[in-house]
């Protein structure tokens, strides 16, 4: 169903991909957008229990696209180093395919877990403050839960 990675010499373990998801500050969520054009949008996210969680407004391009077609692709790239002498780049990347689900308000166990993971990733050790923020913005924030179906991770690290 999913294509095999072309550069098998750069293939790394899924654990490496998960570590990258946990360390990257941003990723790109790609959906099938208006008039069947691809739409990729940079997002903040958190990984937990084989899912990627993204938050956003209750409406918009990505929300409309997911409601129409839940199949998505998510990409994160890290450990980037330009190798000027080699005219190349060292990097690590992870590409995820999965099905996205919109989890609107009100609060429930999935939303609470996801928002806790997102806040801990970006604002660690501020649980009281971030919980207040989540409660204050509960009604105007949606959550996108991506159940991972397939993940490929690759890395180039030549010195």
N, C-alpha and C positions, 0 to 999 in steps of 0.2 A: 504494500500500500504506500509506504513512504520510500523515497529514493535512498539508495545507499550513498554514503559520503564518497565523493570522488577522490579526495586526497587522503587515502587511508593511512599514509605515512604520518599524517598530522592528527589522526584520531586519538583522543584521550578519553579517559574513563568518565562515566556519568557523575561520579563523585567529584571530579575536577569541575564539571559543568555546574554542579550544585554549589560548589565553593565559589565559583564565579558569580552565580546568581546572588549569592549572599554578600559578595563584596562589591559588585557593581552598583553605582549610585543610580544609574538610569538605564532604561532599555527602550526598545522600539516595539510597539504593539502594531501589528499589521492586520487589517481587516479587508473584506471586500466591500468597498464603499459605493458611493453614488454612481449610477450608470455602469456598474461593474468595474470601476477603476480601483486599483489597490490604493489603500490609504494607510500610511504608516505614521504613527504619532509617538513622539518621545514621551515617556511616562516614568514616574517614580513607582516603585513596586516592592513587594516583599515575596520571598519564597518560603513556603512551609508545607510539609506533608504532601509532596508531589503536586502542589498547586502554586500558581502565581496569582498574587492579589494586586489589583490596581484600583485606585479610587479616583473619583472625578465628579463632575456635576451630574445632575439627574437626567440631563438631555444633551444631545450633541451628536456630532458625526459618528464617533466610535460607538456610542450607545445605540444609535439607529442602525448602524451596520451589523452589530452583534445580534440585535433583535431579528434582523432579516436573515442572517447566516452566522451561526455560532462558531464556525471554524475560523481559527486565528493562527497567526504565527507570531512568535515573540523572540526577539534577538537582543543579546547583550554582548558587548565587546569590552575587554579589559586588558590590563598588562601590556599596553601599547608602547612600543619603543621603535622610533624611526631609525633604521640602520642606513645612514647616509652613504657610507663607503660601499655597501652592498646594493644600494638602490632598492631597498626592501623594508619590510616591517615585521617585527616580532609582535605577537598578539596571542590572546586566548579568546575564543568566542563560543557561545552556546546558542543554538537555534532550537526552539521549542515549537512543536505543533500541538494544538489541543482544541478543546471546545470551551468556549467562554459562556458564562452565565451572568446575567445581571441580577444582583441581589440588592433590591431597593430597600429603603427604610420601611418599616420600623426596625429597630435593633433586634437581632437574633444571635444565636451562638456563632454562626458563620461570620457575620459582620463583626462581632466583638473580637473574635480570634484574629480576623484579617487586619482590622484596624490596630489592634495591639501589636501585631507583627510589623506593620508598616511604621508605626510610631517608634517602636523599639529600634528599628533599623536606622531611622533618620534622626531621632531625638532620644538617644538611649538614656536610661536612668532618670527619666522625667515623668514617671507614670501618673502621678497626681495631676500634673499640668496637662499632659496629653489626654488623659481621660476626660478632663473638663472640656477640652477642645472638641473631642469626639462628640460628647453630649450636646454641646452648643451648636454643632454643625450637622447633627444627625439627619435633620429633615431636608437638607439641601445637598446631600452627598450620596452618591451611589457607589456600589462596590462591584467590581468585575472579578469574578473567580474563574481562573483558567485551569481546567483539569488537564494535566499534561498527558498526552497520548504517545508522544515520540520526542526524543531529545538527542541531538548530536552535538558533540563538543570537539573542538579542534584547537590546536595550539602550534605556533611556530616560535621556536626559541633557539635561534642559531646565533652564536657569537663569532 
